[in-house]
Amino acid sequence: MSTNKKFPVAKHLSDGEYQLLLTVYANHNRSMGLEKRKDYTLSDIVKVKRNPKEKCLEVYYGNGDWWHYSAVDGSWY
């Protein structure tokens, strides 16, 4: 996946990290009710940080919430 196809806040991620973001995001989003999903769209992501110590991505949303997206087991917490 080339960098120009990634959404802007994720351009710095490697292809593997970007795929992790999309996969965990999809599962996380499906776990929410329809009303709650409105606050957690891909376009609501304002920052994505690597956290190598915890083997995760820290995903920050415009509403102030943020989640760890785990590279170990694909969970979010």
DRENVEX-839564 format. One record per atom (N, C-alpha, C): residue number from 0; residue in one letter; x, y, z. Coordinates in steps of 0.1 Angstrom, whole numbers, m for minus. Layout:
! DRENVEX-839564
{atom NUM; a; {X; Y; Z}}
...
//
This chain:
! DRENVEX-839564
{atom 0; m; {9; m12; 0}}
{atom 0; m; {0; 0; 0}}
{atom 0; m; {9; 12; 0}}
{atom 1; s; {7; 21; m9}}
{atom 1; s; {16; 32; m10}}
{atom 1; s; {11; 43; 0}}
{atom 2; t; {21; 52; 4}}
{atom 2; t; {18; 62; 14}}
{atom 2; t; {7; 71; 10}}
{atom 3; n; {6; 74; m3}}
{atom 3; n; {m4; 84; m7}}
{atom 3; n; {m18; 79; m6}}
{atom 4; k; {m20; 66; m4}}
{atom 4; k; {m34; 61; m2}}
{atom 4; k; {m38; 60; 12}}
{atom 5; k; {m29; 63; 21}}
{atom 5; k; {m32; 63; 36}}
{atom 5; k; {m38; 76; 39}}
{atom 6; f; {m47; 76; 49}}
{atom 6; f; {m53; 89; 53}}
{atom 6; f; {m42; 97; 61}}
{atom 7; p; {m43; 110; 60}}
{atom 7; p; {m32; 119; 64}}
{atom 7; p; {m26; 116; 78}}
{atom 8; v; {m34; 114; 88}}
{atom 8; v; {m29; 112; 102}}
{atom 8; v; {m21; 98; 103}}
{atom 9; a; {m22; 90; 93}}
{atom 9; a; {m15; 77; 94}}
{atom 9; a; {m4; 75; 83}}
{atom 10; k; {m1; 86; 76}}
{atom 10; k; {10; 85; 66}}
{atom 10; k; {23; 80; 71}}
{atom 11; h; {26; 83; 84}}
{atom 11; h; {39; 79; 89}}
{atom 11; h; {40; 64; 93}}
{atom 12; l; {29; 57; 93}}
{atom 12; l; {29; 43; 96}}
{atom 12; l; {34; 34; 85}}
{atom 13; s; {41; 23; 89}}
{atom 13; s; {45; 13; 79}}
{atom 13; s; {32; 7; 73}}
{atom 14; d; {34; 0; 63}}
{atom 14; d; {22; m7; 57}}
{atom 14; d; {16; m17; 67}}
{atom 15; g; {25; m24; 74}}
{atom 15; g; {20; m34; 84}}
{atom 15; g; {12; m27; 95}}
{atom 16; e; {17; m16; 100}}
{atom 16; e; {11; m8; 111}}
{atom 16; e; {m3; m2; 106}}
{atom 17; y; {m3; 2; 93}}
{atom 17; y; {m15; 8; 87}}
{atom 17; y; {m25; m3; 86}}
{atom 18; q; {m21; m15; 82}}
{atom 18; q; {m31; m26; 81}}
{atom 18; q; {m36; m30; 95}}
{atom 19; l; {m27; m30; 105}}
{atom 19; l; {m32; m32; 119}}
{atom 19; l; {m42; m22; 123}}
{atom 20; l; {m40; m9; 120}}
{atom 20; l; {m49; 1; 123}}
{atom 20; l; {m63; m1; 117}}
{atom 21; l; {m63; m4; 104}}
{atom 21; l; {m76; m7; 97}}
{atom 21; l; {m83; m19; 102}}
{atom 22; t; {m76; m30; 105}}
{atom 22; t; {m82; m42; 110}}
{atom 22; t; {m88; m41; 123}}
{atom 23; v; {m80; m35; 133}}
{atom 23; v; {m85; m34; 147}}
{atom 23; v; {m96; m23; 147}}
{atom 24; y; {m94; m12; 139}}
{atom 24; y; {m105; m2; 138}}
{atom 24; y; {m118; m9; 134}}
{atom 25; a; {m118; m17; 123}}
{atom 25; a; {m130; m23; 118}}
{atom 25; a; {m137; m32; 129}}
{atom 26; n; {m129; m40; 136}}
{atom 26; n; {m134; m48; 147}}
{atom 26; n; {m140; m39; 159}}
{atom 27; h; {m132; m29; 162}}
{atom 27; h; {m136; m20; 173}}
{atom 27; h; {m149; m13; 169}}
{atom 28; n; {m150; m8; 157}}
{atom 28; n; {m162; m1; 152}}
{atom 28; n; {m174; m11; 152}}
{atom 29; r; {m173; m23; 148}}
{atom 29; r; {m184; m32; 148}}
{atom 29; r; {m189; m36; 162}}
{atom 30; s; {m180; m34; 172}}
{atom 30; s; {m184; m37; 185}}
{atom 30; s; {m193; m26; 191}}
{atom 31; m; {m194; m15; 185}}
{atom 31; m; {m202; m3; 190}}
{atom 31; m; {m216; m3; 184}}
{atom 32; g; {m225; 3; 191}}
{atom 32; g; {m238; 6; 186}}
{atom 32; g; {m238; 16; 175}}
{atom 33; l; {m248; 17; 167}}
{atom 33; l; {m248; 26; 156}}
{atom 33; l; {m247; 41; 160}}
{atom 34; e; {m253; 45; 171}}
{atom 34; e; {m252; 59; 175}}
{atom 34; e; {m238; 62; 179}}
{atom 35; k; {m231; 53; 187}}
{atom 35; k; {m218; 56; 192}}
{atom 35; k; {m208; 56; 180}}
{atom 36; r; {m210; 48; 170}}
{atom 36; r; {m201; 48; 158}}
{atom 36; r; {m199; 62; 152}}
{atom 37; k; {m209; 70; 153}}
{atom 37; k; {m209; 83; 147}}
{atom 37; k; {m197; 92; 152}}
{atom 38; d; {m192; 89; 164}}
{atom 38; d; {m181; 96; 170}}
{atom 38; d; {m168; 89; 167}}
{atom 39; y; {m168; 78; 161}}
{atom 39; y; {m156; 70; 159}}
{atom 39; y; {m154; 66; 145}}
{atom 40; t; {m155; 75; 135}}
{atom 40; t; {m153; 72; 121}}
{atom 40; t; {m138; 73; 119}}
{atom 41; l; {m133; 68; 108}}
{atom 41; l; {m119; 70; 104}}
{atom 41; l; {m115; 84; 103}}
{atom 42; s; {m125; 93; 98}}
{atom 42; s; {m122; 107; 97}}
{atom 42; s; {m121; 114; 111}}
{atom 43; d; {m126; 107; 121}}
{atom 43; d; {m126; 113; 135}}
{atom 43; d; {m112; 110; 142}}
{atom 44; i; {m104; 102; 136}}
{atom 44; i; {m90; 100; 141}}
{atom 44; i; {m82; 112; 139}}
{atom 45; v; {m76; 117; 149}}
{atom 45; v; {m68; 130; 148}}
{atom 45; v; {m53; 127; 150}}
{atom 46; k; {m50; 116; 156}}
{atom 46; k; {m36; 113; 158}}
{atom 46; k; {m34; 98; 160}}
{atom 47; v; {m23; 92; 154}}
{atom 47; v; {m19; 78; 157}}
{atom 47; v; {m5; 78; 161}}
{atom 48; k; {m2; 73; 172}}
{atom 48; k; {12; 72; 177}}
{atom 48; k; {16; 57; 179}}
{atom 49; r; {29; 54; 176}}
{atom 49; r; {34; 41; 178}}
{atom 49; r; {37; 40; 193}}
{atom 50; n; {35; 28; 199}}
{atom 50; n; {39; 26; 213}}
{atom 50; n; {46; 12; 213}}
{atom 51; p; {59; 12; 209}}
{atom 51; p; {67; 0; 208}}
{atom 51; p; {68; m8; 221}}
{atom 52; k; {68; m1; 232}}
{atom 52; k; {69; m7; 245}}
{atom 52; k; {57; m17; 248}}
{atom 53; e; {45; m12; 244}}
{atom 53; e; {33; m20; 246}}
{atom 53; e; {28; m27; 234}}
{atom 54; k; {36; m26; 223}}
{atom 54; k; {33; m33; 210}}
{atom 54; k; {19; m29; 206}}
{atom 55; c; {17; m16; 205}}
{atom 55; c; {4; m12; 200}}
{atom 55; c; {5; 2; 193}}
{atom 56; l; {m6; 6; 188}}
{atom 56; l; {m8; 19; 182}}
{atom 56; l; {m17; 27; 192}}
{atom 57; e; {m14; 39; 195}}
{atom 57; e; {m23; 47; 203}}
{atom 57; e; {m31; 56; 193}}
{atom 58; v; {m44; 54; 193}}
{atom 58; v; {m53; 60; 183}}
{atom 58; v; {m62; 70; 190}}
{atom 59; y; {m60; 83; 186}}
{atom 59; y; {m67; 94; 193}}
{atom 59; y; {m79; 99; 184}}
{atom 60; y; {m90; 101; 190}}
{atom 60; y; {m102; 106; 183}}
{atom 60; y; {m105; 120; 186}}
{atom 61; g; {m112; 127; 177}}
{atom 61; g; {m115; 141; 179}}
{atom 61; g; {m123; 144; 191}}
{atom 62; n; {m131; 135; 197}}
{atom 62; n; {m139; 137; 209}}
{atom 62; n; {m130; 136; 222}}
{atom 63; g; {m117; 134; 220}}
{atom 63; g; {m108; 133; 232}}
{atom 63; g; {m105; 119; 237}}
{atom 64; d; {m113; 109; 232}}
{atom 64; d; {m111; 95; 236}}
{atom 64; d; {m99; 90; 228}}
{atom 65; w; {m92; 80; 234}}
{atom 65; w; {m81; 73; 227}}
{atom 65; w; {m80; 59; 232}}
{atom 66; w; {m75; 51; 223}}
{atom 66; w; {m75; 36; 225}}
{atom 66; w; {m61; 31; 221}}
{atom 67; h; {m57; 20; 228}}
{atom 67; h; {m46; 12; 223}}
{atom 67; h; {m51; 2; 213}}
{atom 68; y; {m45; 1; 202}}
{atom 68; y; {m48; m10; 192}}
{atom 68; y; {m37; m19; 192}}
{atom 69; s; {m38; m31; 198}}
{atom 69; s; {m28; m40; 200}}
{atom 69; s; {m23; m48; 188}}
{atom 70; a; {m10; m48; 186}}
{atom 70; a; {m4; m56; 176}}
{atom 70; a; {m2; m71; 180}}
{atom 71; v; {m4; m73; 193}}
{atom 71; v; {m2; m87; 198}}
{atom 71; v; {m14; m96; 195}}
{atom 72; d; {m26; m91; 198}}
{atom 72; d; {m38; m99; 196}}
{atom 72; d; {m49; m92; 189}}
{atom 73; g; {m47; m80; 184}}
{atom 73; g; {m57; m73; 176}}
{atom 73; g; {m68; m67; 185}}
{atom 74; s; {m66; m66; 198}}
{atom 74; s; {m76; m61; 207}}
{atom 74; s; {m75; m46; 208}}
{atom 75; w; {m84; m39; 214}}
{atom 75; w; {m83; m25; 217}}
{atom 75; w; {m87; m23; 232}}
{atom 76; y; {m80; m14; 238}}
{atom 76; y; {m83; m12; 253}}
{atom 76; y; {m79; 3; 256}}
//
